[in-house]
Amino acid sequence: MQTTADRMALIRQAHEKFKAKMKVQAKFERDERVVKVAEIDKKFERDERLWNDAPQYANQYYGETYRETTRFDNEWD
């Protein structure tokens, strides 16, 4: 038969194991986040250097939609 002290000791042991697991998981997620932020920063720097001209970027990525949208921009008179 288990006593209250025995049950509390088992609960403490399970809690310590759970905390250790959560600590490892949090470290993994933190490391993944740092890697993703670094990748995004590199991509942004690369894109910023390549696309200084907004119309060139729009033309390449949106093509016909961009041209059809801006076709009548100067005909406001």
Backbone torsions as a table, in degrees:
resi	resn	phi	psi	omega
1	MET	NA	135.0	-179.3
2	GLN	-86.8	142.8	174.8
3	THR	-96.8	170.5	178.8
4	THR	-61.7	-39.3	179.6
5	ALA	-63.4	-40.5	178.0
6	ASP	-63.4	-44.4	179.2
7	ARG	-63.5	-42.3	179.2
8	MET	-63.6	-37.0	177.4
9	ALA	-65.1	-41.6	177.1
10	LEU	-64.5	-40.6	178.7
11	ILE	-64.2	-43.8	177.4
12	ARG	-60.4	-42.4	180.0
13	GLN	-63.8	-44.7	178.3
14	ALA	-65.0	-37.7	179.6
15	HIS	-65.3	-43.0	178.5
16	GLU	-62.3	-41.2	178.2
17	LYS	-63.7	-42.7	179.4
18	PHE	-64.9	-42.9	178.4
19	LYS	-61.0	-41.8	179.2
20	ALA	-63.0	-42.4	178.6
21	LYS	-62.7	-44.5	179.5
22	MET	-65.1	-35.3	179.0
23	LYS	-65.3	-43.7	178.2
24	VAL	-63.7	-43.8	179.8
25	GLN	-63.9	-42.2	179.3
26	ALA	-63.9	-39.7	178.7
27	LYS	-64.9	-42.1	178.7
28	PHE	-61.5	-47.1	180.0
29	GLU	-63.9	-39.1	178.9
30	ARG	-64.1	-43.7	178.8
31	ASP	-64.7	-40.8	178.3
32	GLU	-62.8	-41.1	-179.6
33	ARG	-63.5	-40.9	179.2
34	VAL	-63.9	-41.6	179.0
35	VAL	-64.6	-44.2	-179.2
36	LYS	-64.0	-41.7	179.1
37	VAL	-63.4	-41.0	178.4
38	ALA	-63.5	-41.2	178.4
39	GLU	-65.0	-41.4	179.4
40	ILE	-64.7	-41.9	178.8
41	ASP	-61.2	-43.7	178.7
42	LYS	-62.9	-43.8	-179.2
43	LYS	-64.3	-42.0	-179.7
44	PHE	-63.9	-44.2	178.6
45	GLU	-60.6	-43.0	-179.5
46	ARG	-64.8	-46.5	-179.7
47	ASP	-64.8	-37.8	-179.2
48	GLU	-63.9	-38.3	178.6
49	ARG	-70.8	-38.9	-175.4
50	LEU	-76.5	-36.9	-173.1
51	TRP	-115.1	76.2	173.4
52	ASN	-85.4	-16.5	-176.0
53	ASP	-107.8	108.9	-176.8
54	ALA	-60.6	-43.7	179.3
55	PRO	-62.2	-34.9	178.0
56	GLN	-65.4	-42.9	177.9
57	TYR	-62.5	-47.9	-179.0
58	ALA	-62.5	-40.7	-179.5
59	ASN	-63.4	-41.8	-178.3
60	GLN	-71.2	-44.2	-173.6
61	TYR	-88.2	-24.7	-177.1
62	TYR	-118.0	-10.9	171.2
63	GLY	44.7	-114.6	-173.8
64	GLU	-61.5	-37.6	178.5
65	THR	-60.7	-43.9	178.1
66	TYR	-62.5	-46.6	-178.0
67	ARG	-64.2	-42.6	179.2
68	GLU	-66.0	-34.3	-179.1
69	THR	-72.3	-39.8	-175.4
70	THR	-95.2	2.8	-175.0
71	ARG	-60.5	-40.2	-175.7
72	PHE	-104.7	21.7	-176.8
73	ASP	-61.0	-33.4	-176.1
74	ASN	-95.2	7.6	-177.4
75	GLU	-102.0	44.1	-178.9
76	TRP	-88.7	-8.1	-176.6
77	ASP	-77.6	NA	NA
